[in-house]
Amino acid sequence: MALQALIFDVDGTLANTERDGHLVAFNSAFKELDLDWVWSNELYHKLLEVTGGQLRIKHYVNHYLPTFKTADLDAFALTVHQLKTKIYVAMVNEGAIPLRPGVVRLFQEARVAGLRLAIATTTTPANVVALISNTLGEAALDWFEVIGAGDVVPNLKPAGDIYHYVLAQMNLQAAECIAFEDSHNGIVSTTRAKIKTVVTVNEYTKTHDFAGAMVVLNNLGEPEQPFEMIEGRATDSTVVDVAYLQELHAQYC
């Protein structure tokens, strides 16, 4: 079964949005709301085990703030998260968050090769649109046949729902696709959807368990900046390009 499509996670996979964007935006939102909360880089690393911004806020309150009181935690978390999203989008609009090495190159090469592209993420649609539009241009949104984002499915990662949704929308089987993820929750999600996966780690996820991944790399690589193989079979490839993905697909799918 030939490789037909590439499906990408967003946060941490396409860009270092967690450290450079979401964490900064959360802390700015807390300050704007007169909350005496400050999430350190170390604390945020732990909080990322919870997927979804609103769920992360509620987890923080429930596990770190035993004396914090609010009449409606769901409504409170929604208010905080909406402000955080507004701040995050403004940051992206200002060009504060670049894409990771190899991402633009792979998108362009995949399109030339006729591979279909999609996104499968738990972040909000507004965050996806802001990142793509401000790094690749608004026209690049049309590169993606499906943008599965936010709460379009009932269960967030590590559930496989978002990948099942994307596969259904594209009328594809899992074996016709390769997914790109950066975290343990991500690889669990793709594995539950039976999609083989390329992992590119970041500072928050480099110690995660990536059992089931085809390869684990430091990034997608550029001609002048070859990727580092962390886990996986030896290859002559130095960048993740269409030829390398077809090699992996033939080996694993």
C-alpha positions in Angstrom: 0.0 0.0 0.0 1.6 3.2 -1.2 2.3 6.3 1.0 -0.5 8.8 0.3 -0.5 11.4 3.1 1.5 13.1 5.9 -0.4 14.1 9.0 1.3 16.6 11.4 0.9 17.5 15.0 1.5 21.2 15.7 2.7 22.3 19.1 6.3 21.1 19.6 6.3 19.4 16.2 6.0 22.2 13.7 7.4 24.8 16.0 8.6 25.2 19.6 5.3 26.7 20.4 5.2 25.4 24.0 8.3 27.1 25.4 8.3 30.2 23.1 4.6 30.7 22.8 2.1 29.0 25.1 4.1 29.2 28.3 4.7 32.9 27.8 1.0 33.5 26.9 -0.2 31.6 29.9 1.9 33.7 32.3 0.8 36.9 30.5 -2.8 35.9 30.9 -2.4 35.2 34.6 -0.8 38.6 35.1 -3.5 40.4 33.1 -6.2 38.6 35.3 -4.4 39.6 38.5 -3.6 36.0 39.4 -0.4 35.5 41.4 0.5 32.5 39.3 3.8 32.0 37.5 4.5 28.8 35.6 8.2 28.1 35.5 9.7 26.2 32.6 10.1 23.2 34.9 6.5 23.3 36.1 5.2 23.7 32.6 7.2 20.6 31.6 5.2 18.6 34.1 1.9 20.3 33.2 2.3 19.3 29.5 1.5 15.7 30.6 -2.1 17.0 30.5 -3.3 17.8 26.9 -5.5 20.7 26.2 -5.1 24.2 27.7 -8.3 24.3 29.7 -7.7 20.8 31.2 -4.2 21.9 32.1 -5.5 24.9 34.0 -8.0 22.8 35.9 -5.3 20.2 36.6 -3.1 23.0 38.0 -5.8 24.3 40.3 -6.8 20.8 41.5 -3.2 19.6 42.2 -1.2 22.7 43.0 -3.6 25.2 44.5 -5.6 23.4 47.3 -6.8 26.7 48.8 -7.9 28.3 45.5 -11.7 28.8 45.3 -13.9 29.6 42.3 -17.6 29.1 41.9 -17.3 27.4 38.5 -13.9 25.9 37.6 -14.9 25.1 34.1 -16.1 28.6 33.4 -13.0 30.0 35.0 -10.6 27.8 33.0 -12.4 28.8 29.8 -12.0 32.5 30.6 -8.3 32.1 31.3 -7.7 30.0 28.3 -9.6 32.4 25.9 -7.4 35.2 27.1 -4.3 33.1 26.8 -5.3 32.1 23.2 -5.7 35.8 22.3 -2.3 36.6 23.6 -0.7 33.6 21.9 -2.2 34.5 18.5 -1.0 38.1 18.9 2.5 36.8 19.6 2.4 34.5 16.5 1.1 37.4 14.4 4.2 39.4 15.4 6.4 36.6 14.0 7.7 35.5 17.4 7.6 31.8 16.7 9.5 30.3 13.7 9.0 26.8 12.3 11.4 24.1 13.3 14.3 23.0 10.9 13.1 21.1 7.9 9.4 21.8 8.2 9.0 24.2 5.4 11.3 22.2 3.1 9.3 19.0 3.8 6.0 20.7 3.1 7.2 22.0 -0.2 8.8 18.6 -1.3 5.7 16.7 -0.2 3.4 18.9 -2.3 5.6 18.6 -5.4 5.5 14.8 -4.9 1.7 14.8 -4.7 1.5 13.7 -1.1 -1.7 14.9 0.7 -1.2 16.9 3.9 -3.3 17.2 7.1 -3.0 18.4 10.7 -4.1 16.5 13.8 -3.7 18.5 17.0 -5.4 19.3 20.3 -4.6 23.0 20.1 -7.3 25.4 19.1 -8.1 26.1 15.4 -7.1 29.8 16.0 -3.6 28.8 17.1 -3.2 26.6 14.0 -4.4 29.3 11.6 -2.1 31.9 13.3 1.0 29.8 13.1 0.5 28.6 9.5 -0.5 32.1 8.2 2.3 33.9 9.8 5.1 31.5 8.9 4.0 30.2 5.5 1.4 32.8 4.4 -2.4 32.6 4.5 -2.5 30.7 1.2 -0.6 27.8 2.9 -3.8 26.9 4.9 -5.1 25.4 1.6 -2.1 23.0 1.6 -3.8 21.0 4.3 -6.7 18.9 3.1 -8.0 18.5 6.7 -7.1 20.6 9.8 -8.3 18.5 12.8 -7.9 20.9 15.7 -9.4 21.7 19.1 -12.4 19.9 20.4 -13.7 18.5 17.1 -13.5 15.1 18.7 -14.7 14.1 22.2 -11.4 12.8 23.5 -8.1 14.6 23.2 -4.7 12.9 22.9 -3.5 10.4 24.0 -6.8 9.1 22.7 -6.6 8.2 19.0 -9.8 10.2 18.2 -8.2 13.1 16.3 -6.3 10.7 14.0 -9.4 8.6 13.4 -11.2 11.8 12.5 -8.6 12.9 10.0 -8.4 9.5 8.4 -12.2 9.5 8.0 -12.2 13.0 6.5 -9.5 12.0 4.0 -11.0 8.6 3.3 -7.6 7.0 3.9 -6.4 3.9 5.8 -3.8 4.2 8.5 -1.3 2.3 6.4 -1.4 4.9 3.7 -0.2 7.6 6.1 2.8 8.7 8.2 2.2 10.9 11.2 4.6 13.4 12.8 4.6 13.9 16.6 6.9 15.1 19.4 5.5 13.7 22.6 4.6 10.5 24.5 0.9 11.5 24.3 1.3 12.0 20.6 2.9 8.6 19.9 0.2 6.9 22.0 -2.5 8.7 20.0 -1.0 7.7 16.6 -0.4 4.1 17.8 -4.1 3.8 18.8 -5.0 4.9 15.4 -2.5 2.4 13.9 -0.5 5.2 12.1 3.3 4.8 11.8 5.1 7.8 13.2 8.2 9.9 12.9 9.0 11.6 16.2 11.0 14.9 16.4 11.8 15.6 20.0 12.1 19.0 21.8 13.4 20.1 25.2 10.2 19.1 26.9 9.9 15.6 25.3 13.4 14.3 24.7 13.2 11.9 27.7 9.7 10.6 26.8 8.9 7.0 25.9 8.5 6.7 22.1 7.8 2.9 21.9 6.2 2.2 18.5 7.8 5.1 16.6 9.6 4.3 13.3 12.3 6.8 14.2 13.0 9.4 16.8 15.0 12.4 15.6 16.1 15.7 16.9 14.4 17.5 14.0 13.6 17.0 10.3 17.0 18.2 9.2 18.2 20.7 6.5 21.0 20.1 3.9 23.4 22.1 6.0 22.0 20.8 9.3 21.5 17.0 9.2 19.1 15.4 11.6 20.4 13.4 14.6 19.1 9.8 14.8 18.1 9.2 18.4 16.3 5.9 17.9 15.8 3.9 14.6 17.5 2.0 11.9 20.6 3.3 10.2 20.0 5.2 7.0 22.0 7.1 4.4 19.5 9.9 4.6 20.5 13.1 6.4 17.2 14.9 6.1 13.6 13.8 6.3 12.5 14.1 2.7 10.0 12.2 0.5 12.5 9.6 -0.4 13.3 8.9 3.2 9.7 8.7 4.2 9.0 6.2 1.4 12.0 4.2 2.7 10.4 4.2 6.2 7.0 3.4 4.8 8.3 0.4 2.9 10.0 -0.9 6.0 7.3 -0.4 8.6 3.9 0.0 7.0 
